[in-house]
Structure formats: C-alpha cells, structure tokens
Amino acid sequence: MKIGPPSDPPVTASTPVPAAPSKAASNASASAAGAAAKSNQSAGVAVTVSTLARTLEAANRGETADVDTEKVNAVRSAIEQGSYVVDPEAIADKLLANAQELLDRTRN
C-alpha cells in the first residue's frame, strides 16, 4: 500500500469554542446570525467548498465508510476458525518494494 502526501492543505481550527456562553451572548449571536443570513442572501456571493471539506462533511454525516466492515468480519471469522492463512512471501515482497521506493525517494 502506498500512502502519498495529501492533495489539499490541512484544515485547522483557529477560533476557540467557549465552554458555556451566557444567555445574553446566545441571544446576541442569534440575532447577528439572522442579520448575517439576510445580508448573505442579498449579496449573491458565490461560495465554493474544497473537496477536503466535502469529504469531511460527508464523513461527519456518516455517509462514507472508513473500513470495509464486511471484509473485517470475514477476516475475524477466519481467524476465530483457525483458517486464516498468512502469505509471508507477499508480505516480504511488499515490504521490500516499499523500502526500495523509500530509498529511491531519498536518493533523488
């Protein structure tokens, strides 16, 4: 398996979230949000969202699976039954290929 650098820059949070806002602050922020929504509607500004942001949003909604649960269950079952077979040659080949790739990168 080859893992390369990310195509999008990392996303970092720059604004700390207050622990417990007061009721007055909540009312003020709600009215400010309403005013901002009205001004955004009339401004007609186009907004684009990066692919990383869309992927993160989809992951937060649970639309993407990070793990193939069907394959995990099949491997777990094979291990429990004692029928899981490890191919040491395939592991060694991939390990050597990854090491060679790393050496090639450091030489260039």
CNS distance restraints for C-alpha pairs under 8 A (distance, minus, plus):
assign (resid   1 and name CA) (resid  94 and name CA) 7.86 0.50 0.50
assign (resid   2 and name CA) (resid  98 and name CA) 7.68 0.50 0.50
assign (resid   8 and name CA) (resid  51 and name CA) 7.90 0.50 0.50
assign (resid   8 and name CA) (resid  52 and name CA) 6.42 0.50 0.50
assign (resid  21 and name CA) (resid  25 and name CA) 6.12 0.50 0.50
assign (resid  21 and name CA) (resid  26 and name CA) 6.48 0.50 0.50
assign (resid  22 and name CA) (resid  26 and name CA) 6.24 0.50 0.50
assign (resid  23 and name CA) (resid  27 and name CA) 6.27 0.50 0.50
assign (resid  24 and name CA) (resid  28 and name CA) 6.16 0.50 0.50
assign (resid  25 and name CA) (resid  29 and name CA) 6.02 0.50 0.50
assign (resid  26 and name CA) (resid  30 and name CA) 6.04 0.50 0.50
assign (resid  27 and name CA) (resid  31 and name CA) 6.27 0.50 0.50
assign (resid  28 and name CA) (resid  32 and name CA) 6.12 0.50 0.50
assign (resid  29 and name CA) (resid  33 and name CA) 5.95 0.50 0.50
assign (resid  30 and name CA) (resid  34 and name CA) 6.22 0.50 0.50
assign (resid  31 and name CA) (resid  35 and name CA) 6.23 0.50 0.50
assign (resid  32 and name CA) (resid  36 and name CA) 6.05 0.50 0.50
assign (resid  33 and name CA) (resid  37 and name CA) 6.06 0.50 0.50
assign (resid  34 and name CA) (resid  38 and name CA) 6.32 0.50 0.50
assign (resid  35 and name CA) (resid  39 and name CA) 6.26 0.50 0.50
assign (resid  36 and name CA) (resid  40 and name CA) 6.01 0.50 0.50
assign (resid  37 and name CA) (resid  41 and name CA) 6.19 0.50 0.50
assign (resid  38 and name CA) (resid  42 and name CA) 6.49 0.50 0.50
assign (resid  39 and name CA) (resid  43 and name CA) 5.98 0.50 0.50
assign (resid  40 and name CA) (resid  44 and name CA) 6.63 0.50 0.50
assign (resid  40 and name CA) (resid  45 and name CA) 7.13 0.50 0.50
assign (resid  49 and name CA) (resid  53 and name CA) 6.26 0.50 0.50
assign (resid  49 and name CA) (resid  54 and name CA) 6.74 0.50 0.50
assign (resid  50 and name CA) (resid  54 and name CA) 6.39 0.50 0.50
assign (resid  51 and name CA) (resid  55 and name CA) 6.07 0.50 0.50
assign (resid  52 and name CA) (resid  56 and name CA) 6.11 0.50 0.50
assign (resid  53 and name CA) (resid  57 and name CA) 6.08 0.50 0.50
assign (resid  54 and name CA) (resid  58 and name CA) 6.12 0.50 0.50
assign (resid  55 and name CA) (resid  59 and name CA) 6.14 0.50 0.50
assign (resid  56 and name CA) (resid  60 and name CA) 6.14 0.50 0.50
assign (resid  57 and name CA) (resid  61 and name CA) 6.34 0.50 0.50
assign (resid  58 and name CA) (resid  62 and name CA) 6.27 0.50 0.50
assign (resid  58 and name CA) (resid  63 and name CA) 5.34 0.50 0.50
assign (resid  58 and name CA) (resid  64 and name CA) 6.32 0.50 0.50
assign (resid  59 and name CA) (resid  63 and name CA) 5.80 0.50 0.50
assign (resid  59 and name CA) (resid  64 and name CA) 5.37 0.50 0.50
assign (resid  59 and name CA) (resid  65 and name CA) 7.67 0.50 0.50
assign (resid  67 and name CA) (resid  72 and name CA) 7.84 0.50 0.50
assign (resid  68 and name CA) (resid  72 and name CA) 6.34 0.50 0.50
assign (resid  69 and name CA) (resid  73 and name CA) 6.04 0.50 0.50
assign (resid  70 and name CA) (resid  74 and name CA) 6.27 0.50 0.50
assign (resid  71 and name CA) (resid  75 and name CA) 6.19 0.50 0.50
assign (resid  72 and name CA) (resid  76 and name CA) 6.01 0.50 0.50
assign (resid  73 and name CA) (resid  77 and name CA) 6.00 0.50 0.50
assign (resid  74 and name CA) (resid  78 and name CA) 6.21 0.50 0.50
assign (resid  75 and name CA) (resid  79 and name CA) 6.16 0.50 0.50
assign (resid  75 and name CA) (resid  84 and name CA) 7.11 0.50 0.50
assign (resid  76 and name CA) (resid  80 and name CA) 6.20 0.50 0.50
assign (resid  77 and name CA) (resid  81 and name CA) 6.16 0.50 0.50
assign (resid  78 and name CA) (resid  82 and name CA) 6.01 0.50 0.50
assign (resid  78 and name CA) (resid  83 and name CA) 5.10 0.50 0.50
assign (resid  78 and name CA) (resid  84 and name CA) 4.89 0.50 0.50
assign (resid  79 and name CA) (resid  83 and name CA) 6.17 0.50 0.50
assign (resid  79 and name CA) (resid  84 and name CA) 5.11 0.50 0.50
assign (resid  87 and name CA) (resid  91 and name CA) 6.53 0.50 0.50
assign (resid  88 and name CA) (resid  92 and name CA) 6.05 0.50 0.50
assign (resid  89 and name CA) (resid  93 and name CA) 6.02 0.50 0.50
assign (resid  90 and name CA) (resid  94 and name CA) 6.21 0.50 0.50
assign (resid  91 and name CA) (resid  95 and name CA) 6.07 0.50 0.50
assign (resid  92 and name CA) (resid  96 and name CA) 6.10 0.50 0.50
assign (resid  93 and name CA) (resid  97 and name CA) 6.10 0.50 0.50
assign (resid  94 and name CA) (resid  98 and name CA) 6.08 0.50 0.50
assign (resid  95 and name CA) (resid  99 and name CA) 6.18 0.50 0.50
assign (resid  96 and name CA) (resid 100 and name CA) 6.04 0.50 0.50
assign (resid  97 and name CA) (resid 101 and name CA) 6.16 0.50 0.50
assign (resid  98 and name CA) (resid 102 and name CA) 6.19 0.50 0.50
assign (resid  99 and name CA) (resid 103 and name CA) 6.22 0.50 0.50
assign (resid 100 and name CA) (resid 104 and name CA) 6.13 0.50 0.50
assign (resid 101 and name CA) (resid 105 and name CA) 6.28 0.50 0.50
assign (resid 102 and name CA) (resid 106 and name CA) 6.40 0.50 0.50
assign (resid 103 and name CA) (resid 107 and name CA) 6.29 0.50 0.50
assign (resid 104 and name CA) (resid 108 and name CA) 6.47 0.50 0.50
